[in-house]
Amino acid sequence: MAQEHSREKLRSSSHALVGIIMGSTSDWETLEHAANTLRDLGIPCETRVVSAHRTPDLLFEYAATAEQRGIEVIIAGAGGAAHLPGMTASKTVLPVLGVPVESKALKGLDSLLSIAQMPGGIPVGTLAIGKAGAINAALLAAAILGTKYPGIRESLREFRREQTQRVLATPDPAATDGAPKAGAASLRRGKKRTRA
Ligand code: RP5
């Protein structure tokens, strides 16, 4: 009850605790998973397109003023020559979590390396490429905020509990699907199962 109350309080707060920025509107289909995850946890966030290459002055202004505007964690997603997370980190001491967007040409490997390979002294917490990275950036932001806000820590605990329950509720996907899978069929025929 107290937990629900603090989650509600956070939800109704207009002040964003997490800033989600991305290099292009084309990154939204990835970064929206971070925004949705934060929303589900009741964590207020703001979302902006801020490009390291196309709007460098805006990037500097955003990063330099985020702390005084009350932002406590920044999630920065970009693809290709993904300089947004690193340059943002260079202008603030707030934690910056980088999400490598899956690029067309190199499937996000370029984004991943651009974000992860920071020089010592300016850290960016780099997540996985694409949707999983966006979701995990939000969960990691929640974990960081949870050290200060007990309501967020409890929301995160609840998320984990529900996730575990969902997995345990479907121990055998073949049983719920109805249709026998190739693996099951070959077992019935007495064939050896091959390792994936
Ligand atoms: C990067 O270039 C953006 O983060 C985006 O992932 C990529 C392509 O941008 P668009 O050409 O789709 O605007 O800066």
Residues whose N, C-alpha, C, O or C-beta is under 5 A from the ligand:
A	BS01	RP5	G23 S24 S26 D27 G77 A78 G79 G80 V101
